[in-house]
Amino acid sequence: MMGGMGHRDALVPGRPHVRGDVDAPVTVVMFGDFECPYCQDAAPLVDDLVASSHGKVRLVWRHFPLFEVHPHALAAALASEAAADQGRFWEMHDALLAHGADLSAAGLVAAAREAGVGEECVVGDTAQRFRGPVEEDYAEGLAHGVEGTPVLFLNGHRYRGRVTADGLRAAVESLKLSKPLEPR
């Protein structure tokens, strides 16, 4: 175990965005794109899994902006990192997914307001200084065969198939935890 970071997982970066108990025995790493409608559908299912797991599951978000098909995905990823710099990554994450249909500059500003983040840091040149973590996530995704989004790994094992609540629960239980998850 790494100090305070639960299950050791090669897919978890040095300073991860973690939702849930940092010491949870199950780590779901989600490579996602804020403009991706499939990510917008999957995110609440993963969040519910984490919330209902009684500390057994944590989510680690990794950026994989599909910039060739989603013109605002990279800007949204940068905006989330700018929000992380203000300690508000998850607030911005949720707002961006909620605004996924409009992540133009106006949409990013609206998401920033909703997340309680300074609007000036999420658009334009200021956000560009947060390219490092986004590029690192993207390169890591490519190295692990990620081509689209969402792609989930549970304790390093790639989740296959459509993301459903039952599928996620079954995948977690297949990891042979000492105590199964209770359905919510």
N, C-alpha and C positions, 0 to 999 in steps of 0.2 A: 504494500500500500504506500501511496505517496502521501506525505503529510497533509491531512485534511482533504484529500481529494478522492477518497473511496477507491473503487475498482480501478486498477491500472489499465489504461486503454491507450494504445498508440495513436488512436484517432483524436484524442483530447489534447488540444494545444496547451502551451504553458500557462496562459491566462484565459481560461475558457469562460464563455457566457453560460452559466449554469442556472437552471430552474429546478427547484427541488432540493433535497438534502444532498449536500456535497459529498457525504459519506455513504450514499445509497449503494447497495451492492449491484444494482443494474444501471448501466449508463446507456441511454439512447442518444446517439450522435445523429443529428439531422442536418444534412446538407440541404439548404433551402435557398429560395429566391423569393423575395417579397412580392414580386409581380406575378408569380406563378399561381394560377387558380388551384392547382392540385396541392400546393403548399398551403394555400389559404384554407382548403378543406381538411388537410391532414393535421395542421397545427393544433386545432382545438381537441382533436382526438388524443394527440400525444400529451397535451397539457392536462387533459382529464385523467389519462393514465398516471401521470406524475402525481396529480392532486389526490387520486384515490388509492395510491400505493402505500400509504402510511410510512413514507420515508424509504421505501424499497427501490424506487426508480427516480432517476434524475435525467434531465434533458440537457444536452450540450448542443447549442446552435452553431453551425458552421455555414459560412457564406458560399454560395455557388450561383452567382448571378449569371443567368443565361442571356448575356448582353446581345447576342445575335438575334434573339426572338423577342426579348423584353427590353425595349429601349431605355426604361427607367430603372432597371434592376440594379445596375452598378451604383447609380446615384443613391438609391434607397439603402443599399448595403453601407455605403459611406456615411449616410445620415445616421444609421443605427450605431455605427462606431463613434460618430461625433457625440451621440446621446450617451453612449457607454462612457465616454470621457467625462460626462457630467453625472455618472452613476445612475443613468436611467435607460440602460439598454432594453430591459424587458418591457418597460412602458412604451418605448419607441417601437420595439418589435411588434407588440400587439396593435399599436396604432397603424403601423405600416401595413400589416396584414389586413386590417380592417379597411384601409384606404387603397388596397391593391389595385382597384380598377382605375385609380387616378394617382399615379406617383410622379406626375409632372412637378415642376418646382412649386406650384401652388399646392399640390397635394402633399408634398414633403413638409411645407410650412404648416399646413393644417394638422398633419400628423405630429409635428413638433409641438404645436400648441397643446394638442390633446395629451401629449406625453410629458408636458411641463419642461420642455427643452428649449433653450434659446434658439429662435428661428434662424438667426444669422449664421449659426455654425453648421446647419444641415444642407445648405445649398451653396453652389459655386466653389470658388477656389479654397475656401476655408475647409470644406469637407475633404478636399483632395489630400490633406495631410494624414488621412486615416486609411490610405490605400494599402499600407503594409499588411495589416491583419486580414483584409479582404483577399489580397493576392495570395497570402499564405494559405488561407482556407481553400481557395480555388485550386491552387497547385496540389494541395493535399488530396482534394477530391479527385482530381484527374489521376493522381498516383494510385488511388483506390478504385478506379474504374467508374467513377461517377460521370455520367454523360447528360443526365437530365435531373429534374427535381420533382418531388422530394426523394431523397435517398436516405434511408435510415440504417444504422448499424446498432445492434444490441450487444453490448460487451464485445465489440469487434466483429460480430457476425452480421453479414448483410441480411436485412429483412427483404423478403421477396413477396411480390404480389401487391395488390391494392391495399392501401392503408385503411384498415377498419378497426373499430374498437375491439371486436372479438379477436381479430387477427393479431393485434398488438398484445392483448392479454395472453393469448396462446403462445406467442413467441417468447414473452417474458417467462411464462411458466415452463416452457421447454428448457429454460436455462437451469432448471432443477434448484430453485431456491428452497431453503429449508422450510418455508411456510408459504403456501400459495397466496396469490393476490385475491382479495375479496371483490366480487363484482360490485359496482357502485349502484 
